[in-house]
């Protein structure tokens, strides 16, 4: 168990990283505000509850991060974070941004819809924004996008 002082120091560092990521995000994607999209996703996923748990999907925290997302983040970033770090809102935002930046590299004109599709359908789901398929996954992605869009 961490001492209180260590937790406070970690929180301060994470908040600093979050602000750094916010600054980077506004420069990286001029036509999409990554933080606005993450905040909308947070409302859809948990109504901003950092302690939310979806037992069926093993999704936790305000962004409902699943173990596969942590594994993806760790692969992309070279980190080795445990799943329970998703309860920390600052870290959840950093994880989301890192995943978004990684998968958005090849998209010429990224949009909020691309980000929502990535979050809900996995890293390659952004391809369905411009090339929709007639299947259940597409219907679920479109429904998810409608929910996120209401909060932008």
ZILIN-V915746 format. One record per run of one state. SS is the DSSP state (helix for helix, strand for strand, loop for the rest). FROM is the first residue (numbers start at 1). LEN is the number of residues. If there is no record, write none. Layout:
# ZILIN-V915746
<<SS	FROM	LEN> <SS	FROM	LEN>>
This chain:
# ZILIN-V915746
<<loop	1	3> <helix	4	25> <loop	29	5> <helix	34	13> <loop	47	6> <strand	53	2> <loop	55	4> <strand	59	2> <loop	61	4> <strand	65	1> <loop	66	1> <helix	67	11> <loop	78	5> <helix	83	5> <loop	88	1> <helix	89	16> <loop	105	7> <helix	112	10> <loop	122	5> <helix	127	4> <loop	131	5> <helix	136	14> <loop	150	3>>
